[in-house]
Amino acid sequence: MHIFIMIGRFFPVTAAAILLFPALSHAAELSQGEKDTIFIGALKVQSAVIESATSKGRSGELRSTMQSLDTQFVTALNATRVFQLVERRRKEDLELEQSFASVAVDPNDKNLAQAGKMAGAKFAFLPAIDGFEDRSETIEYQAIGRAALNRKIFLSVMVQVVDTTTGKLLPDSPSVQLTKIEVVENVRTGQATGSDRAVVELAKEMAQKLSRELVSLLRPAKVLAVTGKQLMINRGSESGFSKGDLVEIYATQEVKDEDTGETFRNEVPVGQAKVVRLDKKQSYASILGENLGIAKGCVVRTVKSQEQAENDPRGDERGHEARGSEQGGNEQLSREGAGAGDITPGSSEKPLKW
C-alpha cells in the first residue's frame, strides 16, 4: 500500500527623507520591552459548516479536525515565542474558563474587556472554522481486487482579535484557507479509507499559518542590529523563516487619518536581504543590492521562500535590479514569441535546431 499526501496561498528615498518610526499600526496598544499576554478563546464552528458536514456524513471528520486544530493552534502560537499565553485549562481555572466561554462567542460583548483584565491578557484570539469540506472518490479495480482513493480536504479558519482593555474588535482578522489532497493506492477492495494523518497535518499547517499571520499583524519581524552587510532579525525558524529566504526591509511611519482618527502605517522599502543562517529564535541575513537606510527597528517581511528563490533563474544576488528587470524580461520574451515582423522559425535566416 502506498500513501501520498500533498498540500494544495520604488520610489528612491533615503531614511532621512521622512520621519521614520519603527512602530506598528497597533504600537500604542502594545507593551514595549515585554511579551504581551494573550488568551485563546474556545475554537468555534459556524452552524452552517456543522449542518453541511452532518448532511454529507462528515461530522466525525469535522470533529477530528476541530480537536486537532484546537491543540495545534495553542502549540504553534507558543512556539513563536512572541506572546505569553494564559493557561486557562487547569482545574482551578474551570470557573474562569466557563465565564470566558460565555463571552467568547460575541467579540463585541462589553463583558469581554473585563474578562480579559481578570486574566491579565492584553488580547483575545477568537478562532472559528468558517469552511470545511471532505470529499473522497474511490476507484475499484475488480479484475485484480485492488482499489485507490482520492481525497480532498478543504479548511477555512479565521481569528478575530479583541483588545481586552477596550473590548474593541481589531479591523484585521487573519483568515487562512488550505486544501490537502490524500491519495491512497494499491489497497484491497473495501479498505480504501482516508487517514487521520491527513487531518492532523492539515490542522498543524493551518495552526502555523494562523499564528504567523497573527504575529505579522501585531508583532512583525524587525531588524535588531546592522553590522556592515549583516542584519540580525528577531525571528527564527519557529516563526516561519528559513535559510535562503529573500526578505524585504521596510522603514515605517505612522500616519493618522484626520477624518476618522484611525492610524495607518506607511511602509517604505529600503532594501532586500537573504537569510544565511538562523536558529529557532533569530535569523541573520546578508544585504543584497542597494541599502537605502536599513536600520534597527525596520520591519522585515518574506517576499520569496527558499524554494522560490532557488527556482528563480535570475538569482537573488541582483537584489533590487532583479525586481526592476522582471517586467522588461517578460516583455522581451513576448516580443520574441509573437509579432508580424518576427522571423518564422525554420526559415533560412533562423533555422530550426534539433
C-alpha positions in Angstrom: 0.0 0.0 0.0 1.3 3.4 -0.9 0.0 6.6 0.6 0.9 10.0 -0.8 -0.1 13.3 0.9 0.3 16.7 -0.9 -0.6 20.2 0.3 -2.6 22.3 -2.4 -1.7 30.9 -0.8 10.1 52.2 -5.5 10.5 55.2 -5.4 14.1 56.0 -4.4 14.1 57.6 -0.9 16.6 57.7 1.9 15.7 57.0 5.5 16.4 60.6 6.4 13.9 61.9 3.8 10.9 61.3 6.1 10.3 60.9 9.8 10.5 57.2 10.4 9.3 55.3 13.4 10.0 51.5 13.9 6.4 51.1 15.1 3.2 49.2 14.1 -0.3 50.4 13.4 -1.1 49.0 16.9 2.1 50.3 18.5 0.2 52.4 21.0 -1.7 49.2 22.2 1.3 47.0 22.6 3.7 46.8 25.5 7.3 47.7 25.0 10.1 45.6 26.2 8.0 42.6 27.2 5.7 40.0 25.8 2.0 40.8 25.5 -0.2 38.3 27.4 -3.0 36.8 25.3 -5.6 34.1 25.8 -7.2 31.9 23.2 -11.0 31.6 23.1 -12.6 28.2 22.5 -12.5 27.2 18.9 -15.9 27.7 17.3 -17.5 26.2 14.2 -20.1 28.1 12.3 -23.6 26.4 12.4 -23.7 26.3 8.6 -20.5 24.3 8.5 -21.8 21.8 11.1 -25.0 21.4 9.1 -23.2 20.8 5.8 -20.8 18.3 7.3 -23.6 16.4 9.0 -25.7 16.2 5.9 -22.7 14.7 4.0 -21.9 12.3 6.7 -18.6 14.1 7.6 -19.4 15.2 11.1 -16.8 12.8 12.5 -14.1 14.2 10.3 -15.0 17.8 11.2 -14.9 16.9 14.9 -11.4 15.4 14.5 -10.2 18.4 12.5 -11.6 20.8 15.2 -10.0 18.9 18.1 -6.6 18.7 16.3 -6.6 22.3 15.4 -7.6 23.4 18.9 -4.4 21.8 20.3 -2.1 22.7 17.4 -3.1 26.4 17.4 -2.0 26.8 21.0 1.2 24.9 20.4 2.0 27.0 17.2 1.4 30.3 19.0 3.5 29.3 21.9 6.3 28.2 19.6 6.6 31.7 18.1 7.9 33.0 21.4 6.2 36.3 20.8 3.2 36.1 23.2 2.8 35.0 26.7 -0.2 32.6 26.7 -2.6 32.5 29.6 -3.2 29.0 30.9 -6.9 28.6 31.4 -7.4 24.8 31.3 -6.2 23.9 34.8 -8.8 22.5 37.2 -8.6 25.6 39.5 -9.4 27.8 36.5 -12.5 25.9 35.5 -14.9 28.5 36.7 -13.0 31.3 35.0 -12.8 29.3 31.8 -16.6 28.9 31.8 -17.0 32.7 32.1 -14.6 33.2 29.2 -16.5 30.7 27.0 -19.8 32.5 27.6 -18.4 35.8 26.2 -16.1 34.4 23.5 -19.0 33.8 21.1 -19.6 37.5 20.6 -16.4 39.6 20.2 -18.4 42.8 20.6 -19.7 41.9 24.1 -18.7 44.6 26.6 -18.0 42.0 29.2 -15.1 40.6 27.2 -12.9 43.5 28.2 -13.4 42.8 31.9 -12.9 39.1 31.3 -9.5 39.9 29.7 -8.5 42.0 32.6 -9.2 39.2 35.0 -6.8 37.0 33.2 -4.2 39.8 32.8 -4.4 39.4 29.0 -3.9 42.2 26.5 -5.5 40.5 23.6 -8.1 37.7 23.0 -7.7 35.5 20.0 -11.1 34.0 18.9 -10.7 31.3 16.3 -13.6 30.0 14.2 -13.9 27.4 11.4 -16.0 29.0 8.6 -15.4 26.5 5.9 -14.9 22.7 5.8 -15.2 20.0 3.1 -14.0 16.4 3.0 -14.6 14.7 -0.3 -13.4 11.2 -1.4 -13.6 9.2 -4.6 -12.9 5.5 -4.6 -11.8 3.7 -7.7 -12.0 -0.1 -7.7 -10.2 -2.5 -10.0 -12.3 -5.6 -9.8 -10.0 -7.7 -12.0 -7.2 -7.5 -9.5 -9.1 -6.9 -6.3 -7.5 -3.6 -5.6 -8.7 -0.1 -5.1 -7.5 3.5 -4.9 -8.8 6.6 -3.0 -8.5 10.3 -3.9 -9.4 12.5 -1.0 -9.5 16.3 -0.8 -10.0 18.2 2.5 -10.7 21.9 2.5 -10.4 24.0 5.7 -11.0 27.7 6.2 -10.3 29.4 9.6 -10.4 33.0 10.7 -9.2 34.5 14.0 -10.8 37.6 15.4 -8.6 39.7 17.6 -10.1 41.7 20.5 -8.3 44.3 22.6 -9.4 43.3 26.1 -8.7 46.7 27.6 -11.3 48.3 25.5 -13.4 45.4 24.2 -12.9 46.6 20.6 -12.5 44.2 17.7 -9.4 44.9 15.7 -10.3 45.6 12.0 -7.8 43.0 10.7 -8.8 39.4 11.2 -6.3 36.8 9.9 -8.0 34.2 7.6 -6.4 31.2 6.0 -7.7 28.6 3.6 -5.9 25.4 2.9 -6.6 22.3 0.8 -4.9 18.9 1.4 -5.0 16.1 -1.1 -4.5 12.5 0.1 -4.0 9.7 -2.4 -4.2 6.0 -1.3 -3.2 3.4 -3.9 -3.0 -0.3 -4.3 -5.1 -1.4 -1.3 -7.6 -4.3 -1.0 -11.1 -3.6 -2.2 -13.2 -2.2 0.6 -10.1 -0.9 2.5 -9.6 2.4 0.8 -10.2 4.9 3.5 -8.8 8.3 4.5 -6.2 8.6 7.3 -6.1 10.6 10.4 -2.6 11.7 9.4 -4.0 13.9 6.7 -6.3 15.6 9.2 -3.5 16.2 11.7 -1.1 17.6 9.1 -3.8 19.9 7.7 -4.5 21.2 11.2 -0.8 21.6 12.0 -0.2 23.7 8.9 -3.3 25.7 9.5 -2.2 26.5 13.0 1.3 27.5 11.9 -0.1 29.8 9.2 -2.6 31.5 11.5 0.0 32.0 14.2 2.4 33.6 11.7 -0.4 35.9 10.4 -1.2 37.0 14.0 2.5 37.7 14.7 2.8 39.6 11.5 -0.3 41.7 12.4 0.7 42.5 16.0 4.4 41.9 16.2 6.0 41.8 12.7 9.7 40.7 12.4 12.2 43.5 12.9 15.8 44.3 12.5 17.6 44.1 15.8 21.1 45.1 14.6 23.0 46.1 11.5 26.7 45.2 11.2 28.1 46.0 7.8 26.2 43.9 5.3 24.7 41.6 8.0 21.3 42.0 9.6 20.1 40.4 12.8 16.4 39.7 12.8 14.3 38.9 15.9 12.6 35.9 14.3 13.8 32.4 13.6 12.7 29.0 12.2 9.7 28.8 14.6 8.3 32.0 13.1 8.5 30.7 9.5 11.9 31.9 8.4 14.2 29.5 6.5 17.8 29.7 5.3 17.8 31.1 1.7 14.6 33.2 2.2 14.6 36.6 0.4 13.3 39.3 2.7 12.2 42.9 2.1 13.2 45.6 4.7 10.8 48.5 5.4 11.2 51.7 7.3 7.9 52.6 8.8 6.0 55.8 9.5 2.7 56.3 11.4 0.1 58.4 9.5 -3.1 59.5 11.1 -6.3 59.9 9.1 -7.7 63.2 10.3 -11.2 62.3 9.2 -11.6 59.1 11.1 -8.8 59.3 13.7 -7.5 55.9 12.5 -3.8 55.3 12.4 -2.2 53.8 9.3 1.4 52.6 8.8 3.3 53.9 5.8 6.0 51.4 4.8 8.9 52.4 2.6 11.2 49.7 1.2 14.8 50.4 2.0 16.5 47.2 0.9 16.5 43.4 0.5 18.4 40.7 2.2 18.9 36.9 2.1 18.7 34.8 5.2 22.1 33.0 5.5 21.8 31.3 9.0 19.3 31.1 11.8 18.0 29.2 14.8 14.6 28.9 16.5 14.6 32.5 17.8 16.7 34.6 15.5 17.9 35.0 11.9 20.9 36.5 10.2 20.6 38.0 6.7 23.0 39.4 4.2 22.0 42.7 2.5 21.6 42.4 -1.3 21.8 45.3 -3.7 21.5 49.0 -2.6 21.0 49.9 1.1 18.6 52.9 1.3 18.6 53.2 5.0 18.3 49.9 6.7 18.4 50.4 10.5 17.5 48.9 13.8 13.7 48.7 14.1 12.9 48.3 10.4 10.2 45.8 9.6 11.1 42.6 7.8 8.8 40.6 5.6 9.5 37.5 3.5 9.0 38.1 -0.3 10.4 34.8 -1.5 10.8 31.5 0.3 13.9 29.4 -0.1 12.3 27.2 -2.7 11.1 30.1 -4.7 14.5 31.9 -4.6 16.2 28.7 -5.7 13.9 28.2 -8.6 14.3 31.8 -9.8 16.6 31.6 -12.9 17.7 35.2 -12.4 19.0 34.5 -8.9 18.9 36.6 -5.8 22.2 38.4 -5.9 20.9 41.1 -8.1 18.7 42.4 -5.3 16.5 45.3 -6.4 17.9 45.0 -10.0 16.2 41.6 -10.3 12.8 43.1 -9.4 13.3 46.1 -11.7 14.2 44.0 -14.7 11.4 41.4 -14.2 8.9 43.3 -16.3 11.4 44.1 -19.1 12.4 40.4 -19.3 8.8 39.3 -19.8 8.2 41.9 -22.5 11.3 40.7 -24.4 10.1 37.1 -24.3 6.6 38.2 -25.5 8.1 40.0 -28.4 10.2 37.1 -29.5 7.2 34.8 -29.3 4.8 36.8 -31.5 4.5 39.7 -33.9 4.2 40.2 -37.6 7.7 41.3 -38.0 9.3 38.2 -36.4 11.3 35.8 -38.5 9.5 32.5 -38.9 11.3 29.6 -37.2 12.7 27.2 -39.8 13.5 29.9 -42.4 17.0 30.3 -43.9 17.6 33.2 -41.6 16.5 31.3 -38.5 16.9 27.6 -38.9 15.5 25.1 -36.5 17.8 23.5 -34.0 17.3 19.8 -33.1 
